[in-house]
Amino acid sequence: MSNQEKQAVGAFKKVLAVAETIRELKGVPSGHLYAQLMGFFSLEEYNKTIEILKNGDLVKEENFFLTWIGR
């Protein structure tokens, strides 16, 4: 597996982990979630991850609160 492929798989796993966390909690303040993940994500990576989940209609964000709306 190439380095680029490894990076893509790693990024996918991060998105999946965040999605599963929000799904299990059903909802969480975004700042609280980032505070728990900041050792693993830069703020930019975290924001991109949340945008991916929102654009995929899995999560909605209202007043910085993330709610699971996916299946």
N, CA, C and O of each residue as an XYZ file, in Angstrom:
284
protein
N       0.855     -1.169      0.000
C       0.000      0.000      0.000
C       0.907      1.239      0.000
O       1.860      1.325      0.774
N       0.594      2.177     -0.869
C       1.403      3.395     -0.974
C       1.139      4.312      0.216
O       0.153      4.144      0.934
N       2.014      5.266      0.412
C       1.854      6.232      1.495
C       0.551      7.018      1.331
O      -0.140      7.297      2.311
N       0.227      7.368      0.100
C      -1.001      8.116     -0.168
C      -2.232      7.277      0.192
O      -3.199      7.792      0.754
N      -2.187      6.011     -0.131
C      -3.296      5.114      0.211
C      -3.428      4.966      1.732
O      -4.535      4.941      2.271
N      -2.290      4.868      2.407
C      -2.312      4.764      3.868
C      -2.916      6.022      4.494
O      -3.670      5.932      5.463
N      -2.591      7.180      3.950
C      -3.150      8.430      4.456
C      -4.662      8.483      4.235
O      -5.408      8.933      5.105
N      -5.104      8.024      3.071
C      -6.532      8.020      2.767
C      -7.283      7.084      3.709
O      -8.356      7.429      4.204
N      -6.728      5.911      3.957
C      -7.355      4.955      4.873
C      -7.390      5.536      6.286
O      -8.395      5.407      6.985
N      -6.310      6.167      6.704
C      -6.257      6.792      8.021
C      -7.302      7.887      8.165
O      -7.965      7.980      9.198
N      -7.454      8.712      7.144
C      -8.444      9.789      7.172
C      -9.852      9.201      7.236
O     -10.696      9.703      7.979
N     -10.111      8.158      6.478
C     -11.419      7.508      6.495
C     -11.723      6.941      7.880
O     -12.844      7.067      8.372
N     -10.737      6.325      8.500
C     -10.933      5.752      9.834
C     -11.250      6.835     10.859
O     -12.057      6.614     11.762
N     -10.624      8.002     10.727
C     -10.911      9.105     11.639
C     -12.353      9.581     11.470
O     -13.054      9.808     12.456
N     -12.793      9.733     10.219
C     -14.170     10.160      9.964
C     -15.143      9.129     10.527
O     -16.135      9.485     11.163
N     -14.860      7.876     10.296
C     -15.717      6.802     10.800
C     -15.768      6.804     12.325
O     -16.840      6.620     12.902
N     -14.645      7.004     12.979
C     -14.609      7.018     14.439
C     -15.440      8.171     15.002
O     -16.170      7.993     15.977
N     -15.331      9.340     14.396
C     -16.111     10.492     14.857
C     -17.593     10.237     14.613
O     -18.426     10.530     15.471
N     -17.922      9.693     13.445
C     -19.321      9.393     13.136
C     -19.899      8.411     14.152
O     -21.010      8.607     14.644
N     -19.158      7.370     14.464
C     -19.637      6.370     15.422
C     -19.815      6.972     16.810
O     -20.759      6.626     17.521
N     -18.923      7.861     17.194
C     -19.034      8.508     18.499
C     -20.296      9.350     18.583
O     -21.043      9.263     19.557
N     -20.532     10.163     17.565
C     -21.729     11.012     17.565
C     -22.985     10.142     17.519
O     -23.971     10.429     18.197
N     -22.944      9.087     16.723
C     -24.101      8.187     16.623
C     -24.413      7.558     17.974
O     -25.574      7.513     18.380
N     -23.411      7.081     18.663
C     -23.631      6.436     19.950
C     -24.148      7.424     20.996
O     -24.994      7.077     21.820
N     -23.636      8.650     20.958
C     -24.069      9.658     21.929
C     -25.410     10.277     21.548
O     -26.096     10.854     22.392
N     -25.774     10.159     20.295
C     -26.974     10.755     19.705
C     -26.851     12.264     19.544
O     -27.492     12.839     18.664
N     -26.060     12.904     20.356
C     -25.808     14.329     20.249
C     -24.718     14.735     21.221
O     -24.571     14.141     22.289
N     -23.943     15.763     20.841
C     -22.835     16.200     21.680
C     -22.455     17.630     21.283
O     -22.482     17.969     20.100
N     -22.101     18.469     22.262
C     -21.584     19.787     21.902
C     -20.278     19.633     21.128
O     -19.395     18.881     21.539
N     -20.160     20.330     20.034
C     -18.996     20.187     19.170
C     -17.690     20.497     19.907
O     -16.691     19.801     19.724
N     -17.700     21.525     20.726
C     -16.490     21.886     21.467
C     -16.054     20.806     22.438
O     -14.859     20.569     22.614
N     -17.020     20.149     23.070
C     -16.702     19.059     23.996
C     -16.076     17.892     23.241
O     -15.101     17.292     23.695
N     -16.649     17.581     22.083
C     -16.111     16.483     21.283
C     -14.700     16.807     20.820
O     -13.806     15.966     20.911
N     -14.495     18.023     20.324
C     -13.149     18.393     19.869
C     -12.153     18.357     21.025
O     -11.012     17.933     20.839
N     -12.561     18.790     22.201
C     -11.660     18.772     23.361
C     -11.164     17.353     23.649
O     -10.021     17.164     24.065
N     -12.017     16.369     23.430
C     -11.627     14.978     23.647
C     -10.731     14.439     22.528
O      -9.967     13.495     22.730
N     -10.838     15.055     21.344
C     -10.119     14.543     20.180
C      -8.885     15.370     19.800
O      -8.149     14.989     18.890
N      -8.653     16.479     20.475
C      -7.617     17.402     20.029
C      -6.213     16.798     20.033
O      -5.323     17.334     19.371
N      -5.992     15.727     20.740
C      -4.704     15.039     20.683
C      -4.524     14.230     19.413
O      -3.414     13.803     19.096
N      -5.610     14.018     18.686
C      -5.591     13.195     17.481
C      -5.870     13.997     16.210
O      -5.513     13.566     15.114
N      -6.509     15.167     16.351
C      -6.935     15.987     15.225
C      -6.451     17.416     15.411
O      -6.442     17.938     16.526
N      -6.054     18.037     14.326
C      -5.901     19.490     14.367
C      -7.315     20.068     14.272
O      -8.249     19.360     13.895
N      -7.472     21.333     14.608
C      -8.794     21.957     14.500
C      -9.275     21.921     13.055
O     -10.460     21.704     12.799
N      -8.370     22.132     12.117
C      -8.734     22.085     10.691
C      -9.226     20.695     10.296
O     -10.237     20.575      9.603
N      -8.530     19.649     10.726
C      -8.959     18.278     10.418
C     -10.320     17.982     11.040
O     -11.179     17.364     10.411
N     -10.508     18.425     12.272
C     -11.782     18.201     12.952
C     -12.916     18.887     12.192
O     -13.955     18.278     11.939
N     -12.715     20.152     11.831
C     -13.762     20.885     11.110
C     -14.071     20.236      9.766
O     -15.234     20.167      9.368
N     -13.050     19.763      9.066
C     -13.274     19.070      7.787
C     -14.064     17.785      8.004
O     -14.946     17.452      7.213
N     -13.749     17.071      9.066
C     -14.456     15.827      9.382
C     -15.935     16.100      9.647
O     -16.804     15.388      9.144
N     -16.213     17.132     10.436
C     -17.601     17.471     10.733
C     -18.325     17.898      9.452
O     -19.485     17.536      9.256
N     -17.671     18.647      8.595
C     -18.284     19.052      7.315
C     -18.608     17.832      6.454
O     -19.664     17.785      5.823
N     -17.718     16.853      6.424
C     -17.969     15.623      5.660
C     -19.230     14.939      6.185
O     -20.073     14.499      5.403
N     -19.356     14.851      7.501
C     -20.527     14.195      8.099
C     -21.796     14.993      7.853
O     -22.854     14.415      7.606
N     -21.701     16.316      7.919
C     -22.871     17.153      7.643
C     -23.260     17.071      6.176
O     -24.445     16.955      5.864
N     -22.302     17.128      5.277
C     -22.593     17.040      3.839
C     -23.139     15.674      3.447
O     -23.847     15.548      2.448
N     -22.815     14.660      4.224
C     -23.329     13.316      3.976
C     -24.668     13.069      4.644
O     -25.168     11.944      4.646
N     -25.255     14.123      5.214
C     -26.549     14.017      5.899
C     -26.544     12.968      7.009
O     -27.531     12.264      7.226
N     -25.415     12.883      7.702
C     -25.314     11.985      8.848
C     -25.423     12.743     10.158
O     -25.865     12.200     11.171
N     -25.011     14.019     10.125
C     -24.977     14.854     11.318
C     -25.532     16.220     10.964
O     -25.308     16.727      9.864
N     -26.261     16.817     11.908
C     -26.644     18.216     11.739
C     -26.003     18.995     12.879
O     -25.767     18.465     13.964
N     -25.730     20.259     12.605
C     -25.124     21.116     13.622
C     -25.998     22.338     13.811
O     -26.326     23.044     12.858
N     -26.367     22.573     15.051
C     -27.199     23.712     15.384
C     -26.687     24.297     16.697
O     -26.636     23.611     17.718
N     -26.309     25.571     16.654
C     -25.745     26.226     17.841
C     -24.577     25.437     18.428
O     -24.467     25.279     19.644
N     -23.705     24.944     17.543
C     -22.497     24.194     17.920
C     -22.810     22.864     18.601
O     -21.945     22.293     19.266
N     -24.036     22.366     18.442
C     -24.417     21.063     18.969
C     -24.579     20.114     17.796
O     -25.319     20.402     16.855
N     -23.887     18.979     17.848
C     -23.937     17.982     16.781
C     -24.953     16.911     17.138
O     -24.919     16.350     18.233
N     -25.861     16.629     16.206
C     -26.890     15.610     16.413
C     -26.811     14.596     15.284
O     -26.708     14.960     14.113
N     -26.858     13.331     15.646
C     -26.845     12.253     14.658
C     -28.203     12.174     13.976
O     -29.224     12.049     14.653
N     -28.234     12.247     12.638
C     -29.476     12.127     11.888
C     -29.411     11.016     10.852
O     -30.380     10.757     10.138
N     -28.242     10.357     10.779
C     -28.052      9.268      9.806
C     -28.741      8.001     10.250
O     -29.501      7.983     11.218
N     -28.464      6.966      9.533
C     -29.082      5.662      9.819
C     -28.210      4.811     10.690
O     -28.582      3.685     11.024
